[in-house]
Amino acid sequence: MLRLSLHDYRIVALLGLDKLSLDAFGVIVDTRAGPNLVLRGALAPDWLHLVVTSKEEEQVRLQDSDNARLRACGTVKLWPQTGARIVPVTFLVVEDLLVPVILGNTFIHDNAHASLP
């Protein structure tokens, strides 16, 4: 069960492999999550060839809201659009996630200035 708290915000964001081909995704902006996460099953088949794997991801310890371990199977660079800004962002690709995309503190920290008046 997905539990949203005061630290979570549900938004719709556009994501794509580049600035010109974006698809809409339901996204959780989670102020308690560190890295940005994308569900492997949410990636289009032609996006999967861009997933980069390395030993680094295996060492990242991720847990879901029920403290179950999440396994990262690589990283992928996607272009999210939230508002008028489109920037390249690295996401950890995970096998098991209750939502397609989580934008974590790394995204919030790097892009908060774009959402301020």
FIZA-380250 format. One line per field, with one value per atom (N, C-alpha, C): x, y, z; atom name. Coordinates in Angstrom, 2 decimals. Each point is the difference from the previous one (the first is absolute). Layout:
east: X, ...
north: Y, ...
up: Z, ...
name: CA, ...
***
This chain:
east: 0.83, -0.83, 0.88, -0.31, 0.75, -0.52, 0.89, -0.38, 0.63, -0.82, 0.50, -0.04, 0.96, 0.04, 0.13, 0.17, 0.20, 1.27, 0.88, 1.27, -0.08, -1.16, -0.16, -0.99, 0.29, -0.88, -0.19, -1.23, -0.30, -0.17, 0.77, -0.09, 0.02, -0.29, 0.19, 1.20, 0.94, 1.19, 0.17, 0.65, 0.34, 1.43, 0.24, 1.34, 0.29, 1.25, 0.40, 1.49, 0.42, 1.43, 0.68, -0.79, 0.53, -1.09, 0.30, -0.94, -1.19, 0.12, -1.02, -1.04, 0.27, -0.97, -0.28, -1.03, -0.33, -1.33, -0.11, -1.23, -0.41, -1.31, -0.51, 0.08, 0.44, 0.10, -0.58, -0.67, -0.35, 1.27, 0.36, 1.28, -0.27, 0.79, -0.01, 1.26, -0.16, 1.13, 0.09, 1.07, 0.14, 1.17, -0.28, 1.05, 0.84, -0.41, 0.79, 0.85, -0.23, 0.76, 1.29, 1.08, 1.26, 0.08, 0.21, 0.18, -1.33, 0.09, -1.16, -0.14, -1.23, -0.24, -1.00, 0.21, -0.97, -0.19, -1.25, -0.34, 0.41, 0.72, 0.48, -1.16, -1.13, -1.16, -0.66, 0.31, -0.57, 0.77, 1.20, 0.80, -0.49, -0.14, -0.38, 1.09, -0.38, 1.00, 1.21, -0.21, 1.14, 0.84, -0.43, 0.80, 0.94, -0.33, 0.76, 1.45, 0.28, 1.40, 0.88, -0.60, 0.77, 0.28, -0.51, 0.26, 1.45, 0.76, 1.42, 0.12, 0.67, 0.19, 1.45, 0.18, 1.34, -0.08, 1.12, 0.05, -0.45, 0.09, -0.40, -1.45, -0.90, -1.42, -0.26, 0.78, -0.20, 0.33, 0.82, 0.40, -0.96, -0.90, -0.96, -1.06, -0.23, -1.01, -1.28, -1.00, -1.29, -1.07, -0.95, -1.12, -1.27, -1.10, -1.29, -0.63, -1.23, -0.65, -0.28, 0.03, -0.17, 1.34, 1.09, 1.36, 0.46, -0.69, 0.46, 1.11, 0.96, 1.14, -0.41, 0.43, -0.18, 1.35, -0.03, 1.24, 0.10, 1.10, 0.26, 0.65, -0.47, 0.58, 0.72, 0.23, 0.74, -0.43, 0.50, -0.38, -0.40, -0.82, -0.39, -0.13, 0.42, -0.14, -1.27, -0.94, -1.25, -0.12, -0.88, -0.24, -1.39, -0.12, -1.32, -0.34, -1.26, -0.49, -1.02, 0.30, -0.93, -0.09, -1.14, -0.10, 0.67, 0.70, 0.62, 1.42, 0.56, 1.40, 0.12, 0.94, 0.32, 1.50, 0.39, 1.41, 0.31, 1.23, 0.36, 0.19, -0.56, 0.06, 0.33, 0.89, 0.33, -0.95, -0.57, -0.92, 0.60, -0.18, 0.27, -1.19, 0.25, -1.06, -0.18, -1.25, -0.29, -1.05, 0.02, -0.90, -1.38, -0.08, -1.25, -0.28, -1.00, -0.36, -1.49, -0.68, -1.46, -0.46, 0.89, -0.31, 1.04, -0.31, 0.96, 1.27, -0.14, 1.15, -0.04, 1.16, 0.16, 1.11, -0.33, 1.01, 0.40, 1.25, 0.49, 0.72, 0.71, 0.69, 1.04, 0.60, 1.00, -0.65, -1.19, -0.72, -0.46, -0.59, -0.51, 1.13, 1.12, 1.15, 0.53, 0.13, 0.58, -0.94, -1.31, -0.97, -0.96, 0.18, -0.93, -0.02, 1.13, 0.05, -0.87, -0.26, -0.82, -1.47, -0.41, -1.41, -0.31, 1.01, -0.24, -0.28, -0.87, -0.30, 1.17
north: -1.17, 1.17, 1.24, 0.94, 1.25, 0.95, 0.42, 0.94, 1.34, 0.99, 1.35, 0.72, 0.87, 0.77, 1.47, 0.80, 1.43, 0.29, -1.01, 0.18, -0.40, -0.48, -0.50, 0.87, 0.21, 0.79, -0.74, -0.19, -0.70, 1.07, -0.15, 0.93, -0.81, 0.67, -0.58, 0.70, -0.78, 0.55, -0.67, 0.69, -0.58, -0.50, -1.21, -0.59, -0.55, 0.10, -0.58, -0.20, -0.61, -0.21, 1.26, 0.93, 1.30, 1.04, 1.24, 1.10, -0.02, -0.74, 0.07, -1.12, -1.06, -1.10, -0.33, 0.62, -0.15, -0.71, -0.87, -0.70, 0.41, 0.04, 0.37, -1.18, 0.28, -0.99, 0.58, -0.85, 0.37, -0.14, 1.06, 0.06, 0.35, -0.59, 0.40, 0.81, 1.20, 0.80, -0.30, -0.68, -0.49, 0.70, 0.86, 0.76, -0.86, -1.25, -0.91, -0.95, -0.07, -0.92, 0.69, -0.73, 0.57, 0.04, -1.15, -0.01, 0.04, 0.31, -0.06, -1.45, -0.51, -1.40, -0.11, -0.98, -0.30, -1.52, -0.41, -1.41, -0.54, -1.10, -0.56, -0.26, -0.49, -0.29, 1.24, 1.17, 1.24, 0.53, -0.54, 0.44, -0.68, 0.77, -0.57, -0.97, -1.04, -0.99, 0.62, 1.03, 0.61, 0.87, 0.22, 0.75, -0.93, -1.30, -0.93, -0.13, 0.20, -0.13, 1.12, 1.04, 1.10, -0.16, -1.09, -0.25, -0.46, 0.71, -0.30, -0.72, -1.13, -0.75, 0.10, 0.00, -0.02, -0.57, -0.29, -0.55, 1.05, 1.29, 1.06, -0.14, -0.29, -0.12, -1.14, -1.06, -1.14, 0.36, 1.02, 0.40, 1.01, 0.59, 0.95, -0.75, 0.40, -0.66, 0.83, -0.56, 0.66, -0.79, 0.73, -0.65, 0.72, -0.76, 0.62, 0.44, 0.49, 0.52, -1.08, -1.28, -1.11, -0.59, 0.70, -0.41, -1.25, -0.36, -1.11, 0.52, -0.84, 0.40, 0.14, 1.09, 0.20, -0.24, -0.71, -0.27, 0.90, 0.72, 0.82, -0.89, 0.12, -0.82, 0.85, 1.27, 0.88, 1.44, 0.82, 1.41, 0.36, 1.03, 0.50, 1.52, 0.70, 1.44, 0.34, 0.66, 0.43, 1.52, 0.55, 1.45, 0.26, 0.30, 0.34, 1.48, 0.24, 1.37, 0.19, 0.89, 0.40, 1.51, 0.49, 1.42, 0.28, 1.11, 0.39, -0.54, -0.57, -0.43, -1.47, -0.28, -1.37, -0.18, -0.95, -0.21, -1.50, -0.38, -1.41, -0.42, -1.15, -0.49, -1.49, -0.43, -1.41, -0.66, -1.13, -0.77, -1.37, -0.52, -1.40, -0.79, -1.06, -0.87, -1.12, -0.17, -1.04, -0.95, -1.23, -1.04, 0.06, 0.45, -0.08, 1.34, 0.71, 1.30, 0.18, 0.60, 0.14, 1.11, 0.89, 1.09, -0.02, 0.57, -0.07, 0.82, 1.16, 0.90, 0.68, 0.09, 0.81, 1.01, 1.26, 1.05, 0.24, -0.23, 0.10, 1.30, 0.02, 1.20, 0.49, -0.91, 0.45, 0.88, -0.36, 0.83, 1.30, -0.11, 1.19, 0.99, -0.48, 0.88, 0.67, -0.78, 0.54, 0.92, -0.12, 0.74, 0.88, 0.14, 0.81, 1.44, 0.52, 1.41, 0.25, -1.04, 0.17, 0.15, -0.46, 0.07, 1.17, 0.73, 1.16, 1.24, 0.90, 1.21, 0.95
up: 0.00, 0.00, 0.00, -0.84, -0.07, 1.05, 0.88, 1.04, -0.30, -0.25, -0.20, 1.33, 0.21, 1.23, -0.34, 1.03, -0.22, -0.78, -0.10, -0.70, -1.47, -0.44, -1.36, -0.76, -1.26, -0.86, -1.30, -0.40, -1.25, -1.09, -1.08, -1.12, -1.30, -1.09, -1.32, -0.61, -0.47, -0.64, -1.35, -0.89, -1.29, 0.07, -0.51, 0.00, -1.38, -0.39, -1.27, -0.09, -1.09, -0.24, -0.48, -0.49, -0.43, 0.19, -0.31, 0.22, -0.96, -1.09, -1.04, 0.06, 0.73, 0.07, 1.46, 0.55, 1.40, 0.17, 1.00, 0.34, 1.41, 0.25, 1.32, 0.97, 1.21, 1.06, 1.28, 0.79, 1.36, 0.83, 0.70, 0.71, 1.45, 0.89, 1.40, 0.25, 0.50, 0.47, 1.49, 0.40, 1.37, 0.67, 0.96, 0.66, 0.94, 0.23, 0.84, -0.82, -1.31, -0.85, -0.44, 0.00, -0.45, -1.52, -0.63, -1.45, -0.75, -1.27, -0.89, -0.46, -0.01, -0.34, -1.13, -0.87, -1.05, -0.03, -0.11, -0.08, -1.37, -0.01, -1.28, -0.95, 0.53, -0.81, -0.58, 0.53, -0.52, -1.22, -0.21, -1.14, -1.27, -1.04, -1.29, -0.46, -0.76, -0.42, -0.70, -0.80, -0.69, 0.92, 1.22, 0.97, 0.77, 0.05, 0.84, -0.43, -1.27, -0.45, 0.55, 0.55, 0.57, 1.49, 0.60, 1.42, 0.13, 0.81, 0.23, 1.33, 0.00, 1.24, 0.44, 1.31, 0.57, 1.40, 0.58, 1.36, 1.03, -0.36, 0.92, 0.45, -0.96, 0.35, 0.96, -0.10, 0.89, 1.44, 0.21, 1.34, 0.62, -0.78, 0.52, 0.78, 1.23, 0.84, -0.07, -0.64, -0.14, 0.73, 0.60, 0.68, -0.39, -0.10, -0.27, 1.32, -0.06, 1.21, 1.05, -0.41, 0.94, 0.44, -0.29, 0.32, -0.75, -1.08, -0.84, -0.92, -0.24, -0.83, -1.47, -0.63, -1.44, -0.67, -1.11, -0.73, -1.22, -0.08, -1.18, -1.05, -1.24, -1.07, -1.03, 0.32, -0.90, 0.16, -0.89, -0.03, -1.43, -0.10, -1.31, 0.10, -1.03, -0.03, -0.78, 0.69, -0.61, 0.12, -0.80, 0.00, 0.55, 1.31, 0.53, -0.23, -0.28, -0.09, 1.10, 0.91, 1.05, -0.10, -0.46, -0.30, -1.33, -0.09, -1.26, -0.16, 1.04, -0.02, -0.41, -0.91, -0.42, 0.20, 0.85, 0.30, -0.01, -0.34, 0.08, 1.46, 0.35, 1.38, -0.03, 0.87, 0.12, 0.99, -0.41, 0.82, 0.27, 1.21, 0.26, -0.51, -0.74, -0.51, 1.00, 0.47, 0.99, -0.55, 0.48, -0.49, 0.64, 1.25, 0.74, 0.68, -0.48, 0.54, -0.19, 0.95, -0.07, -0.93, -0.36, -0.92, -1.12, -1.16, -1.10, 0.24, 0.66, 0.14, 1.36, 0.64, 1.21, -0.25, 0.17, -0.03, 1.45, 0.31, 1.37, 0.27, 1.12, 0.43, -1.00, -0.74, -0.98, -1.06, -0.45, -0.97, 0.65, 1.19, 0.69, 0.25, 0.49, 0.30, -1.27, -1.05, -1.24, -0.75, 0.23, -0.83, 0.77, 1.31, 0.79, -0.47, -0.41, -0.43, -1.23, -0.79, -1.21, 0.33, 1.20, 0.34, 0.91, 0.40, 0.88, -0.86, 0.50, -0.77, -0.06
name: N, CA, C, N, CA, C, N, CA, C, N, CA, C, N, CA, C, N, CA, C, N, CA, C, N, CA, C, N, CA, C, N, CA, C, N, CA, C, N, CA, C, N, CA, C, N, CA, C, N, CA, C, N, CA, C, N, CA, C, N, CA, C, N, CA, C, N, CA, C, N, CA, C, N, CA, C, N, CA, C, N, CA, C, N, CA, C, N, CA, C, N, CA, C, N, CA, C, N, CA, C, N, CA, C, N, CA, C, N, CA, C, N, CA, C, N, CA, C, N, CA, C, N, CA, C, N, CA, C, N, CA, C, N, CA, C, N, CA, C, N, CA, C, N, CA, C, N, CA, C, N, CA, C, N, CA, C, N, CA, C, N, CA, C, N, CA, C, N, CA, C, N, CA, C, N, CA, C, N, CA, C, N, CA, C, N, CA, C, N, CA, C, N, CA, C, N, CA, C, N, CA, C, N, CA, C, N, CA, C, N, CA, C, N, CA, C, N, CA, C, N, CA, C, N, CA, C, N, CA, C, N, CA, C, N, CA, C, N, CA, C, N, CA, C, N, CA, C, N, CA, C, N, CA, C, N, CA, C, N, CA, C, N, CA, C, N, CA, C, N, CA, C, N, CA, C, N, CA, C, N, CA, C, N, CA, C, N, CA, C, N, CA, C, N, CA, C, N, CA, C, N, CA, C, N, CA, C, N, CA, C, N, CA, C, N, CA, C, N, CA, C, N, CA, C, N, CA, C, N, CA, C, N, CA, C, N, CA, C, N, CA, C, N, CA, C, N, CA, C, N, CA, C, N, CA, C, N, CA, C, N, CA, C, N, CA, C, N, CA, C, N, CA, C, N, CA, C, N, CA, C, N, CA, C, N, CA, C, N, CA, C, N, CA, C, N, CA, C, N, CA, C, N, CA, C, N, CA, C
***
